[in-house]
Amino acid sequence: MTLDKVKKGQSFKVVYIPDEMTRSQAIRFGIAEGEILMCEEIIPAGPIVVRKERQEIALGRNLCKSIDITTELN
């Protein structure tokens, strides 16, 4: 599943970031493959706000559509 399908309050793990451009955009926000994050807010037709430790990060919807995640954290 991709990050744009996550639900508010759901924790997830970043599984795969497909290409170099997307990966570099995510790394600028401190997000890499293997990170465990939580969805704080979903703005309709806007960004998705995720929490990484104490930091909240608003990710653009198009960026979220290209990041593969899993909600199974075990």
PDB file of N, CA, C, O and CB in Angstrom:
ATOM      1  N   MET A   1       0.854  -1.175   0.000  1.00  0.00           N
ATOM      2  CA  MET A   1       0.000   0.000   0.000  1.00  0.00           C
ATOM      3  C   MET A   1       0.892   1.226   0.000  1.00  0.00           C
ATOM      4  O   MET A   1       2.039   1.163   0.443  1.00  0.00           O
ATOM      5  CB  MET A   1      -0.968   0.004   1.221  1.00  0.00           C
ATOM      6  N   THR A   2       0.380   2.329  -0.488  1.00  0.00           N
ATOM      7  CA  THR A   2       1.177   3.552  -0.525  1.00  0.00           C
ATOM      8  C   THR A   2       0.757   4.499   0.602  1.00  0.00           C
ATOM      9  O   THR A   2      -0.324   4.368   1.178  1.00  0.00           O
ATOM     10  CB  THR A   2       1.035   4.249  -1.895  1.00  0.00           C
ATOM     11  N   LEU A   3       1.618   5.430   0.891  1.00  0.00           N
ATOM     12  CA  LEU A   3       1.421   6.327   2.035  1.00  0.00           C
ATOM     13  C   LEU A   3       0.145   7.155   1.944  1.00  0.00           C
ATOM     14  O   LEU A   3      -0.413   7.535   2.973  1.00  0.00           O
ATOM     15  CB  LEU A   3       2.600   7.250   2.162  1.00  0.00           C
ATOM     16  N   ASP A   4      -0.323   7.438   0.748  1.00  0.00           N
ATOM     17  CA  ASP A   4      -1.553   8.240   0.615  1.00  0.00           C
ATOM     18  C   ASP A   4      -2.798   7.478   1.067  1.00  0.00           C
ATOM     19  O   ASP A   4      -3.864   8.077   1.207  1.00  0.00           O
ATOM     20  CB  ASP A   4      -1.731   8.687  -0.832  1.00  0.00           C
ATOM     21  N   LYS A   5      -2.682   6.157   1.299  1.00  0.00           N
ATOM     22  CA  LYS A   5      -3.824   5.335   1.731  1.00  0.00           C
ATOM     23  C   LYS A   5      -3.878   5.150   3.254  1.00  0.00           C
ATOM     24  O   LYS A   5      -4.805   4.526   3.770  1.00  0.00           O
ATOM     25  CB  LYS A   5      -3.762   3.969   1.056  1.00  0.00           C
ATOM     26  N   VAL A   6      -2.889   5.688   3.967  1.00  0.00           N
ATOM     27  CA  VAL A   6      -2.837   5.521   5.412  1.00  0.00           C
ATOM     28  C   VAL A   6      -4.018   6.249   6.072  1.00  0.00           C
ATOM     29  O   VAL A   6      -4.561   7.210   5.526  1.00  0.00           O
ATOM     30  CB  VAL A   6      -1.492   6.047   5.968  1.00  0.00           C
ATOM     31  N   LYS A   7      -4.397   5.764   7.257  1.00  0.00           N
ATOM     32  CA  LYS A   7      -5.499   6.386   7.994  1.00  0.00           C
ATOM     33  C   LYS A   7      -4.944   7.165   9.177  1.00  0.00           C
ATOM     34  O   LYS A   7      -3.878   6.849   9.706  1.00  0.00           O
ATOM     35  CB  LYS A   7      -6.520   5.319   8.475  1.00  0.00           C
ATOM     36  N   LYS A   8      -5.679   8.176   9.574  1.00  0.00           N
ATOM     37  CA  LYS A   8      -5.274   9.025  10.693  1.00  0.00           C
ATOM     38  C   LYS A   8      -5.097   8.167  11.953  1.00  0.00           C
ATOM     39  O   LYS A   8      -5.950   7.342  12.281  1.00  0.00           O
ATOM     40  CB  LYS A   8      -6.321  10.152  10.937  1.00  0.00           C
ATOM     41  N   GLY A   9      -3.982   8.377  12.649  1.00  0.00           N
ATOM     42  CA  GLY A   9      -3.703   7.649  13.882  1.00  0.00           C
ATOM     43  C   GLY A   9      -2.997   6.323  13.680  1.00  0.00           C
ATOM     44  O   GLY A   9      -2.632   5.659  14.650  1.00  0.00           O
ATOM     45  N   GLN A  10      -2.801   5.934  12.437  1.00  0.00           N
ATOM     46  CA  GLN A  10      -2.205   4.642  12.111  1.00  0.00           C
ATOM     47  C   GLN A  10      -0.669   4.752  12.086  1.00  0.00           C
ATOM     48  O   GLN A  10      -0.114   5.693  11.518  1.00  0.00           O
ATOM     49  CB  GLN A  10      -2.736   4.131  10.744  1.00  0.00           C
ATOM     50  N   SER A  11      -0.010   3.796  12.699  1.00  0.00           N
ATOM     51  CA  SER A  11       1.448   3.708  12.611  1.00  0.00           C
ATOM     52  C   SER A  11       1.801   2.842  11.412  1.00  0.00           C
ATOM     53  O   SER A  11       1.060   1.927  11.052  1.00  0.00           O
ATOM     54  CB  SER A  11       2.067   3.125  13.927  1.00  0.00           C
ATOM     55  N   PHE A  12       2.919   3.135  10.809  1.00  0.00           N
ATOM     56  CA  PHE A  12       3.327   2.397   9.614  1.00  0.00           C
ATOM     57  C   PHE A  12       4.842   2.432   9.473  1.00  0.00           C
ATOM     58  O   PHE A  12       5.535   3.234  10.099  1.00  0.00           O
ATOM     59  CB  PHE A  12       2.654   2.980   8.351  1.00  0.00           C
ATOM     60  N   LYS A  13       5.324   1.538   8.632  1.00  0.00           N
ATOM     61  CA  LYS A  13       6.753   1.441   8.347  1.00  0.00           C
ATOM     62  C   LYS A  13       6.982   1.721   6.876  1.00  0.00           C
ATOM     63  O   LYS A  13       6.282   1.172   6.026  1.00  0.00           O
ATOM     64  CB  LYS A  13       7.312   0.049   8.735  1.00  0.00           C
ATOM     65  N   VAL A  14       7.944   2.557   6.565  1.00  0.00           N
ATOM     66  CA  VAL A  14       8.286   2.834   5.172  1.00  0.00           C
ATOM     67  C   VAL A  14       9.047   1.628   4.624  1.00  0.00           C
ATOM     68  O   VAL A  14      10.110   1.263   5.125  1.00  0.00           O
ATOM     69  CB  VAL A  14       9.137   4.152   5.042  1.00  0.00           C
ATOM     70  N   VAL A  15       8.483   1.025   3.595  1.00  0.00           N
ATOM     71  CA  VAL A  15       9.057  -0.202   3.036  1.00  0.00           C
ATOM     72  C   VAL A  15       9.959   0.095   1.840  1.00  0.00           C
ATOM     73  O   VAL A  15      11.058  -0.448   1.727  1.00  0.00           O
ATOM     74  CB  VAL A  15       7.944  -1.165   2.621  1.00  0.00           C
ATOM     75  N   TYR A  16       9.478   0.961   0.952  1.00  0.00           N
ATOM     76  CA  TYR A  16      10.217   1.171  -0.296  1.00  0.00           C
ATOM     77  C   TYR A  16       9.959   2.572  -0.835  1.00  0.00           C
ATOM     78  O   TYR A  16       8.821   3.037  -0.900  1.00  0.00           O
ATOM     79  CB  TYR A  16       9.822   0.112  -1.348  1.00  0.00           C
ATOM     80  N   ILE A  17      11.031   3.218  -1.211  1.00  0.00           N
ATOM     81  CA  ILE A  17      10.942   4.522  -1.884  1.00  0.00           C
ATOM     82  C   ILE A  17      11.556   4.309  -3.259  1.00  0.00           C
ATOM     83  O   ILE A  17      12.757   4.060  -3.361  1.00  0.00           O
ATOM     84  CB  ILE A  17      11.687   5.689  -1.067  1.00  0.00           C
ATOM     85  N   PRO A  18      10.749   4.403  -4.334  1.00  0.00           N
ATOM     86  CA  PRO A  18      11.118   3.826  -5.622  1.00  0.00           C
ATOM     87  C   PRO A  18      12.300   4.445  -6.367  1.00  0.00           C
ATOM     88  O   PRO A  18      13.189   3.706  -6.790  1.00  0.00           O
ATOM     89  CB  PRO A  18       9.976   3.890  -6.480  1.00  0.00           C
ATOM     90  N   ASP A  19      12.346   5.700  -6.537  1.00  0.00           N
ATOM     91  CA  ASP A  19      13.398   6.247  -7.393  1.00  0.00           C
ATOM     92  C   ASP A  19      14.257   7.260  -6.639  1.00  0.00           C
ATOM     93  O   ASP A  19      13.922   7.689  -5.535  1.00  0.00           O
ATOM     94  CB  ASP A  19      12.785   6.901  -8.634  1.00  0.00           C
ATOM     95  N   GLU A  20      15.348   7.619  -7.253  1.00  0.00           N
ATOM     96  CA  GLU A  20      16.332   8.500  -6.611  1.00  0.00           C
ATOM     97  C   GLU A  20      15.746   9.858  -6.251  1.00  0.00           C
ATOM     98  O   GLU A  20      16.036  10.387  -5.178  1.00  0.00           O
ATOM     99  CB  GLU A  20      17.532   8.691  -7.521  1.00  0.00           C
ATOM    100  N   MET A  21      14.926  10.434  -7.127  1.00  0.00           N
ATOM    101  CA  MET A  21      14.324  11.755  -6.882  1.00  0.00           C
ATOM    102  C   MET A  21      13.390  11.712  -5.671  1.00  0.00           C
ATOM    103  O   MET A  21      13.456  12.577  -4.797  1.00  0.00           O
ATOM    104  CB  MET A  21      13.549  12.236  -8.133  1.00  0.00           C
ATOM    105  N   THR A  22      12.526  10.708  -5.626  1.00  0.00           N
ATOM    106  CA  THR A  22      11.603  10.566  -4.501  1.00  0.00           C
ATOM    107  C   THR A  22      12.369  10.287  -3.219  1.00  0.00           C
ATOM    108  O   THR A  22      12.048  10.832  -2.164  1.00  0.00           O
ATOM    109  CB  THR A  22      10.586   9.444  -4.768  1.00  0.00           C
ATOM    110  N   ARG A  23      13.379   9.441  -3.313  1.00  0.00           N
ATOM    111  CA  ARG A  23      14.185   9.104  -2.137  1.00  0.00           C
ATOM    112  C   ARG A  23      14.882  10.346  -1.584  1.00  0.00           C
ATOM    113  O   ARG A  23      14.931  10.536  -0.369  1.00  0.00           O
ATOM    114  CB  ARG A  23      15.226   8.023  -2.488  1.00  0.00           C
ATOM    115  N   SER A  24      15.416  11.186  -2.456  1.00  0.00           N
ATOM    116  CA  SER A  24      16.102  12.385  -1.973  1.00  0.00           C
ATOM    117  C   SER A  24      15.111  13.376  -1.357  1.00  0.00           C
ATOM    118  O   SER A  24      15.445  14.059  -0.389  1.00  0.00           O
ATOM    119  CB  SER A  24      16.877  13.057  -3.120  1.00  0.00           C
ATOM    120  N   GLN A  25      13.883  13.461  -1.914  1.00  0.00           N
ATOM    121  CA  GLN A  25      12.859  14.312  -1.303  1.00  0.00           C
ATOM    122  C   GLN A  25      12.519  13.818   0.096  1.00  0.00           C
ATOM    123  O   GLN A  25      12.407  14.613   1.029  1.00  0.00           O
ATOM    124  CB  GLN A  25      11.592  14.348  -2.175  1.00  0.00           C
ATOM    125  N   ALA A  26      12.356  12.513   0.242  1.00  0.00           N
ATOM    126  CA  ALA A  26      12.013  11.938   1.549  1.00  0.00           C
ATOM    127  C   ALA A  26      13.148  12.116   2.551  1.00  0.00           C
ATOM    128  O   ALA A  26      12.908  12.411   3.722  1.00  0.00           O
ATOM    129  CB  ALA A  26      11.675  10.451   1.405  1.00  0.00           C
ATOM    130  N   ILE A  27      14.369  11.940   2.097  1.00  0.00           N
ATOM    131  CA  ILE A  27      15.523  12.080   2.998  1.00  0.00           C
ATOM    132  C   ILE A  27      15.626  13.510   3.513  1.00  0.00           C
ATOM    133  O   ILE A  27      16.050  13.722   4.650  1.00  0.00           O
ATOM    134  CB  ILE A  27      16.831  11.678   2.278  1.00  0.00           C
ATOM    135  N   ARG A  28      15.253  14.487   2.709  1.00  0.00           N
ATOM    136  CA  ARG A  28      15.259  15.882   3.186  1.00  0.00           C
ATOM    137  C   ARG A  28      14.350  16.068   4.389  1.00  0.00           C
ATOM    138  O   ARG A  28      14.592  16.930   5.234  1.00  0.00           O
ATOM    139  CB  ARG A  28      14.827  16.830   2.067  1.00  0.00           C
ATOM    140  N   PHE A  29      13.301  15.250   4.462  1.00  0.00           N
ATOM    141  CA  PHE A  29      12.389  15.299   5.608  1.00  0.00           C
ATOM    142  C   PHE A  29      12.829  14.337   6.717  1.00  0.00           C
ATOM    143  O   PHE A  29      12.160  14.229   7.744  1.00  0.00           O
ATOM    144  CB  PHE A  29      10.960  14.963   5.162  1.00  0.00           C
ATOM    145  N   GLY A  30      13.928  13.655   6.516  1.00  0.00           N
ATOM    146  CA  GLY A  30      14.423  12.704   7.514  1.00  0.00           C
ATOM    147  C   GLY A  30      13.731  11.362   7.455  1.00  0.00           C
ATOM    148  O   GLY A  30      13.728  10.619   8.436  1.00  0.00           O
ATOM    149  N   ILE A  31      13.143  11.043   6.314  1.00  0.00           N
ATOM    150  CA  ILE A  31      12.409   9.790   6.153  1.00  0.00           C
ATOM    151  C   ILE A  31      13.184   8.872   5.202  1.00  0.00           C
ATOM    152  O   ILE A  31      13.544   9.265   4.092  1.00  0.00           O
ATOM    153  CB  ILE A  31      10.965  10.054   5.617  1.00  0.00           C
ATOM    154  N   ALA A  32      13.428   7.661   5.654  1.00  0.00           N
ATOM    155  CA  ALA A  32      14.131   6.676   4.840  1.00  0.00           C
ATOM    156  C   ALA A  32      13.413   5.340   4.970  1.00  0.00           C
ATOM    157  O   ALA A  32      12.523   5.179   5.805  1.00  0.00           O
ATOM    158  CB  ALA A  32      15.628   6.552   5.266  1.00  0.00           C
ATOM    159  N   GLU A  33      13.807   4.390   4.142  1.00  0.00           N
ATOM    160  CA  GLU A  33      13.224   3.050   4.224  1.00  0.00           C
ATOM    161  C   GLU A  33      13.523   2.449   5.591  1.00  0.00           C
ATOM    162  O   GLU A  33      14.639   2.562   6.096  1.00  0.00           O
ATOM    163  CB  GLU A  33      13.769   2.135   3.095  1.00  0.00           C
ATOM    164  N   GLY A  34      12.525   1.813   6.183  1.00  0.00           N
ATOM    165  CA  GLY A  34      12.675   1.204   7.498  1.00  0.00           C
ATOM    166  C   GLY A  34      12.183   2.082   8.633  1.00  0.00           C
ATOM    167  O   GLY A  34      12.034   1.604   9.758  1.00  0.00           O
ATOM    168  N   GLU A  35      11.925   3.366   8.364  1.00  0.00           N
ATOM    169  CA  GLU A  35      11.431   4.277   9.401  1.00  0.00           C
ATOM    170  C   GLU A  35      10.020   3.885   9.826  1.00  0.00           C
ATOM    171  O   GLU A  35       9.204   3.477   8.998  1.00  0.00           O
ATOM    172  CB  GLU A  35      11.451   5.738   8.899  1.00  0.00           C
ATOM    173  N   ILE A  36       9.741   4.011  11.110  1.00  0.00           N
ATOM    174  CA  ILE A  36       8.390   3.812  11.624  1.00  0.00           C
ATOM    175  C   ILE A  36       7.830   5.174  11.991  1.00  0.00           C
ATOM    176  O   ILE A  36       8.411   5.906  12.791  1.00  0.00           O
ATOM    177  CB  ILE A  36       8.375   2.842  12.855  1.00  0.00           C
ATOM    178  N   LEU A  37       6.692   5.502  11.393  1.00  0.00           N
ATOM    179  CA  LEU A  37       6.074   6.814  11.550  1.00  0.00           C
ATOM    180  C   LEU A  37       4.613   6.645  11.937  1.00  0.00           C
ATOM    181  O   LEU A  37       4.086   5.533  11.924  1.00  0.00           O
ATOM    182  CB  LEU A  37       6.202   7.645  10.253  1.00  0.00           C
ATOM    183  N   MET A  38       3.966   7.742  12.278  1.00  0.00           N
ATOM    184  CA  MET A  38       2.538   7.715  12.580  1.00  0.00           C
ATOM    185  C   MET A  38       1.840   8.840  11.814  1.00  0.00           C
ATOM    186  O   MET A  38       2.368   9.946  11.699  1.00  0.00           O
ATOM    187  CB  MET A  38       2.291   7.851  14.113  1.00  0.00           C
ATOM    188  N   CYS A  39       0.659   8.546  11.298  1.00  0.00           N
ATOM    189  CA  CYS A  39      -0.120   9.548  10.579  1.00  0.00           C
ATOM    190  C   CYS A  39      -0.851  10.426  11.594  1.00  0.00           C
ATOM    191  O   CYS A  39      -1.699   9.944  12.345  1.00  0.00           O
ATOM    192  CB  CYS A  39      -1.127   8.877   9.593  1.00  0.00           C
ATOM    193  N   GLU A  40      -0.523  11.690  11.608  1.00  0.00           N
ATOM    194  CA  GLU A  40      -1.146  12.637  12.541  1.00  0.00           C
ATOM    195  C   GLU A  40      -2.413  13.249  11.970  1.00  0.00           C
ATOM    196  O   GLU A  40      -3.408  13.402  12.678  1.00  0.00           O
ATOM    197  CB  GLU A  40      -0.168  13.739  12.903  1.00  0.00           C
ATOM    198  N   GLU A  41      -2.379  13.599  10.694  1.00  0.00           N
ATOM    199  CA  GLU A  41      -3.515  14.297  10.082  1.00  0.00           C
ATOM    200  C   GLU A  41      -3.512  14.073   8.583  1.00  0.00           C
ATOM    201  O   GLU A  41      -2.457  13.956   7.959  1.00  0.00           O
ATOM    202  CB  GLU A  41      -3.473  15.808  10.397  1.00  0.00           C
ATOM    203  N   ILE A  42      -4.692  14.014   8.019  1.00  0.00           N
ATOM    204  CA  ILE A  42      -4.839  13.941   6.566  1.00  0.00           C
ATOM    205  C   ILE A  42      -5.660  15.136   6.142  1.00  0.00           C
ATOM    206  O   ILE A  42      -6.836  15.241   6.490  1.00  0.00           O
ATOM    207  CB  ILE A  42      -5.508  12.595   6.107  1.00  0.00           C
ATOM    208  N   ILE A  43      -5.062  16.022   5.405  1.00  0.00           N
ATOM    209  CA  ILE A  43      -5.762  17.197   4.899  1.00  0.00           C
ATOM    210  C   ILE A  43      -6.423  16.797   3.577  1.00  0.00           C
ATOM    211  O   ILE A  43      -5.721  16.379   2.655  1.00  0.00           O
ATOM    212  CB  ILE A  43      -4.778  18.426   4.710  1.00  0.00           C
ATOM    213  N   PRO A  44      -7.762  16.911   3.455  1.00  0.00           N
ATOM    214  CA  PRO A  44      -8.426  16.509   2.215  1.00  0.00           C
ATOM    215  C   PRO A  44      -7.823  17.220   0.992  1.00  0.00           C
ATOM    216  O   PRO A  44      -7.726  18.447   0.949  1.00  0.00           O
ATOM    217  CB  PRO A  44      -9.931  16.805   2.306  1.00  0.00           C
ATOM    218  N   ALA A  45      -7.427  16.419   0.012  1.00  0.00           N
ATOM    219  CA  ALA A  45      -6.797  16.904  -1.222  1.00  0.00           C
ATOM    220  C   ALA A  45      -5.526  17.700  -0.954  1.00  0.00           C
ATOM    221  O   ALA A  45      -5.079  18.459  -1.813  1.00  0.00           O
ATOM    222  CB  ALA A  45      -7.775  17.762  -2.000  1.00  0.00           C
ATOM    223  N   GLY A  46      -4.941  17.534   0.228  1.00  0.00           N
ATOM    224  CA  GLY A  46      -3.719  18.249   0.595  1.00  0.00           C
ATOM    225  C   GLY A  46      -2.685  17.311   1.161  1.00  0.00           C
ATOM    226  O   GLY A  46      -2.707  16.111   0.888  1.00  0.00           O
ATOM    227  N   PRO A  47      -1.789  17.847   1.940  1.00  0.00           N
ATOM    228  CA  PRO A  47      -0.713  17.013   2.480  1.00  0.00           C
ATOM    229  C   PRO A  47      -1.177  16.038   3.553  1.00  0.00           C
ATOM    230  O   PRO A  47      -2.268  16.159   4.109  1.00  0.00           O
ATOM    231  CB  PRO A  47       0.365  17.886   3.044  1.00  0.00           C
ATOM    232  N   ILE A  48      -0.319  15.079   3.819  1.00  0.00           N
ATOM    233  CA  ILE A  48      -0.508  14.143   4.919  1.00  0.00           C
ATOM    234  C   ILE A  48       0.560  14.473   5.955  1.00  0.00           C
ATOM    235  O   ILE A  48       1.750  14.537   5.647  1.00  0.00           O
ATOM    236  CB  ILE A  48      -0.417  12.632   4.436  1.00  0.00           C
ATOM    237  N   VAL A  49       0.113  14.679   7.180  1.00  0.00           N
ATOM    238  CA  VAL A  49       1.035  15.049   8.252  1.00  0.00           C
ATOM    239  C   VAL A  49       1.404  13.790   9.018  1.00  0.00           C
ATOM    240  O   VAL A  49       0.542  13.093   9.553  1.00  0.00           O
ATOM    241  CB  VAL A  49       0.407  16.122   9.203  1.00  0.00           C
ATOM    242  N   VAL A  50       2.700  13.512   9.061  1.00  0.00           N
ATOM    243  CA  VAL A  50       3.181  12.332   9.768  1.00  0.00           C
ATOM    244  C   VAL A  50       4.047  12.776  10.939  1.00  0.00           C
ATOM    245  O   VAL A  50       4.621  13.865  10.929  1.00  0.00           O
ATOM    246  CB  VAL A  50       3.973  11.391   8.817  1.00  0.00           C
ATOM    247  N   ARG A  51       4.130  11.917  11.941  1.00  0.00           N
ATOM    248  CA  ARG A  51       4.969  12.192  13.112  1.00  0.00           C
ATOM    249  C   ARG A  51       6.145  11.235  13.112  1.00  0.00           C
ATOM    250  O   ARG A  51       5.993  10.022  12.970  1.00  0.00           O
ATOM    251  CB  ARG A  51       4.157  12.062  14.434  1.00  0.00           C
ATOM    252  N   LYS A  52       7.321  11.819  13.276  1.00  0.00           N
ATOM    253  CA  LYS A  52       8.548  11.043  13.452  1.00  0.00           C
ATOM    254  C   LYS A  52       9.143  11.496  14.771  1.00  0.00           C
ATOM    255  O   LYS A  52       9.680  12.599  14.877  1.00  0.00           O
ATOM    256  CB  LYS A  52       9.567  11.239  12.246  1.00  0.00           C
ATOM    257  N   GLU A  53       9.043  10.644  15.769  1.00  0.00           N
ATOM    258  CA  GLU A  53       9.431  10.994  17.126  1.00  0.00           C
ATOM    259  C   GLU A  53       8.679  12.257  17.551  1.00  0.00           C
ATOM    260  O   GLU A  53       7.455  12.199  17.666  1.00  0.00           O
ATOM    261  CB  GLU A  53      10.971  11.200  17.229  1.00  0.00           C
ATOM    262  N   ARG A  54       9.329  13.380  17.786  1.00  0.00           N
ATOM    263  CA  ARG A  54       8.628  14.601  18.212  1.00  0.00           C
ATOM    264  C   ARG A  54       8.373  15.571  17.067  1.00  0.00           C
ATOM    265  O   ARG A  54       7.846  16.662  17.284  1.00  0.00           O
ATOM    266  CB  ARG A  54       9.422  15.301  19.288  1.00  0.00           C
ATOM    267  N   GLN A  55       8.733  15.192  15.878  1.00  0.00           N
ATOM    268  CA  GLN A  55       8.649  16.085  14.728  1.00  0.00           C
ATOM    269  C   GLN A  55       7.432  15.755  13.869  1.00  0.00           C
ATOM    270  O   GLN A  55       7.191  14.590  13.553  1.00  0.00           O
ATOM    271  CB  GLN A  55       9.927  15.996  13.889  1.00  0.00           C
ATOM    272  N   GLU A  56       6.671  16.768  13.494  1.00  0.00           N
ATOM    273  CA  GLU A  56       5.566  16.591  12.556  1.00  0.00           C
ATOM    274  C   GLU A  56       6.012  17.086  11.190  1.00  0.00           C
ATOM    275  O   GLU A  56       6.593  18.164  11.060  1.00  0.00           O
ATOM    276  CB  GLU A  56       4.285  17.346  13.035  1.00  0.00           C
ATOM    277  N   ILE A  57       5.728  16.277  10.175  1.00  0.00           N
ATOM    278  CA  ILE A  57       6.185  16.570   8.822  1.00  0.00           C
ATOM    279  C   ILE A  57       4.997  16.488   7.888  1.00  0.00           C
ATOM    280  O   ILE A  57       4.291  15.479   7.870  1.00  0.00           O
ATOM    281  CB  ILE A  57       7.311  15.597   8.377  1.00  0.00           C
ATOM    282  N   ALA A  58       4.761  17.549   7.101  1.00  0.00           N
ATOM    283  CA  ALA A  58       3.693  17.550   6.103  1.00  0.00           C
ATOM    284  C   ALA A  58       4.286  17.108   4.767  1.00  0.00           C
ATOM    285  O   ALA A  58       5.174  17.759   4.216  1.00  0.00           O
ATOM    286  CB  ALA A  58       3.023  18.967   5.983  1.00  0.00           C
ATOM    287  N   LEU A  59       3.775  15.991   4.263  1.00  0.00           N
ATOM    288  CA  LEU A  59       4.259  15.444   2.994  1.00  0.00           C
ATOM    289  C   LEU A  59       3.218  15.671   1.920  1.00  0.00           C
ATOM    290  O   LEU A  59       2.030  15.435   2.139  1.00  0.00           O
ATOM    291  CB  LEU A  59       4.587  13.937   3.121  1.00  0.00           C
ATOM    292  N   GLY A  60       3.656  16.126   0.761  1.00  0.00           N
ATOM    293  CA  GLY A  60       2.750  16.345  -0.358  1.00  0.00           C
ATOM    294  C   GLY A  60       2.090  15.052  -0.804  1.00  0.00           C
ATOM    295  O   GLY A  60       2.682  13.976  -0.719  1.00  0.00           O
ATOM    296  N   ARG A  61       0.862  15.168  -1.278  1.00  0.00           N
ATOM    297  CA  ARG A  61       0.081  13.997  -1.685  1.00  0.00           C
ATOM    298  C   ARG A  61       0.791  13.204  -2.791  1.00  0.00           C
ATOM    299  O   ARG A  61       0.789  11.973  -2.765  1.00  0.00           O
ATOM    300  CB  ARG A  61      -1.314  14.432  -2.164  1.00  0.00           C
ATOM    301  N   ASN A  62       1.397  13.898  -3.759  1.00  0.00           N
ATOM    302  CA  ASN A  62       2.083  13.185  -4.844  1.00  0.00           C
ATOM    303  C   ASN A  62       3.290  12.405  -4.331  1.00  0.00           C
ATOM    304  O   ASN A  62       3.553  11.295  -4.793  1.00  0.00           O
ATOM    305  CB  ASN A  62       2.526  14.169  -5.928  1.00  0.00           C
ATOM    306  N   LEU A  63       4.014  12.971  -3.393  1.00  0.00           N
ATOM    307  CA  LEU A  63       5.132  12.250  -2.801  1.00  0.00           C
ATOM    308  C   LEU A  63       4.624  11.017  -2.067  1.00  0.00           C
ATOM    309  O   LEU A  63       5.231   9.949  -2.150  1.00  0.00           O
ATOM    310  CB  LEU A  63       5.924  13.159  -1.845  1.00  0.00           C
ATOM    311  N   CYS A  64       3.511  11.159  -1.349  1.00  0.00           N
ATOM    312  CA  CYS A  64       2.929  10.045  -0.592  1.00  0.00           C
ATOM    313  C   CYS A  64       2.476   8.914  -1.514  1.00  0.00           C
ATOM    314  O   CYS A  64       2.549   7.744  -1.136  1.00  0.00           O
ATOM    315  CB  CYS A  64       1.746  10.536   0.247  1.00  0.00           C
ATOM    316  N   LYS A  65       2.015   9.247  -2.706  1.00  0.00           N
ATOM    317  CA  LYS A  65       1.546   8.227  -3.643  1.00  0.00           C
ATOM    318  C   LYS A  65       2.665   7.324  -4.146  1.00  0.00           C
ATOM    319  O   LYS A  65       2.402   6.243  -4.673  1.00  0.00           O
ATOM    320  CB  LYS A  65       0.869   8.884  -4.815  1.00  0.00           C
ATOM    321  N   SER A  66       3.903   7.760  -3.988  1.00  0.00           N
ATOM    322  CA  SER A  66       5.011   6.953  -4.510  1.00  0.00           C
ATOM    323  C   SER A  66       5.810   6.251  -3.417  1.00  0.00           C
ATOM    324  O   SER A  66       6.799   5.586  -3.721  1.00  0.00           O
ATOM    325  CB  SER A  66       5.935   7.822  -5.320  1.00  0.00           C
ATOM    326  N   ILE A  67       5.410   6.380  -2.162  1.00  0.00           N
ATOM    327  CA  ILE A  67       6.130   5.738  -1.067  1.00  0.00           C
ATOM    328  C   ILE A  67       5.337   4.523  -0.591  1.00  0.00           C
ATOM    329  O   ILE A  67       4.190   4.653  -0.162  1.00  0.00           O
ATOM    330  CB  ILE A  67       6.372   6.736   0.103  1.00  0.00           C
ATOM    331  N   ASP A  68       5.950   3.352  -0.668  1.00  0.00           N
ATOM    332  CA  ASP A  68       5.305   2.115  -0.223  1.00  0.00           C
ATOM    333  C   ASP A  68       5.492   1.944   1.276  1.00  0.00           C
ATOM    334  O   ASP A  68       6.581   2.147   1.813  1.00  0.00           O
ATOM    335  CB  ASP A  68       5.874   0.893  -0.981  1.00  0.00           C
ATOM    336  N   ILE A  69       4.391   1.561   1.945  1.00  0.00           N
ATOM    337  CA  ILE A  69       4.436   1.369   3.395  1.00  0.00           C
ATOM    338  C   ILE A  69       3.750   0.057   3.762  1.00  0.00           C
ATOM    339  O   ILE A  69       3.089  -0.568   2.933  1.00  0.00           O
ATOM    340  CB  ILE A  69       3.764   2.558   4.130  1.00  0.00           C
ATOM    341  N   THR A  70       3.920  -0.348   5.017  1.00  0.00           N
ATOM    342  CA  THR A  70       3.151  -1.442   5.576  1.00  0.00           C
ATOM    343  C   THR A  70       2.679  -1.017   6.957  1.00  0.00           C
ATOM    344  O   THR A  70       3.369  -0.286   7.667  1.00  0.00           O
ATOM    345  CB  THR A  70       3.988  -2.757   5.639  1.00  0.00           C
ATOM    346  N   THR A  71       1.502  -1.482   7.324  1.00  0.00           N
ATOM    347  CA  THR A  71       0.989  -1.180   8.660  1.00  0.00           C
ATOM    348  C   THR A  71       1.263  -2.326   9.615  1.00  0.00           C
ATOM    349  O   THR A  71       0.943  -2.243  10.801  1.00  0.00           O
ATOM    350  CB  THR A  71      -0.511  -0.887   8.607  1.00  0.00           C
ATOM    351  N   GLU A  72       1.859  -3.403   9.101  1.00  0.00           N
ATOM    352  CA  GLU A  72       2.249  -4.534   9.942  1.00  0.00           C
ATOM    353  C   GLU A  72       3.658  -4.255  10.450  1.00  0.00           C
ATOM    354  O   GLU A  72       4.625  -4.327   9.692  1.00  0.00           O
ATOM    355  CB  GLU A  72       2.180  -5.904   9.152  1.00  0.00           C
ATOM    356  N   LEU A  73       3.765  -3.939  11.719  1.00  0.00           N
ATOM    357  CA  LEU A  73       5.044  -3.508  12.268  1.00  0.00           C
ATOM    358  C   LEU A  73       5.846  -4.636  12.892  1.00  0.00           C
ATOM    359  O   LEU A  73       6.957  -4.392  13.362  1.00  0.00           O
ATOM    360  CB  LEU A  73       4.818  -2.445  13.286  1.00  0.00           C
ATOM    361  N   ASN A  74       5.340  -5.847  12.917  1.00  0.00           N
ATOM    362  CA  ASN A  74       6.080  -6.963  13.525  1.00  0.00           C
ATOM    363  C   ASN A  74       7.117  -7.544  12.602  1.00  0.00           C
ATOM    364  O   ASN A  74       7.816  -8.486  12.973  1.00  0.00           O
ATOM    365  CB  ASN A  74       5.134  -8.049  13.946  1.00  0.00           C
TER     366      ASN A  74
END
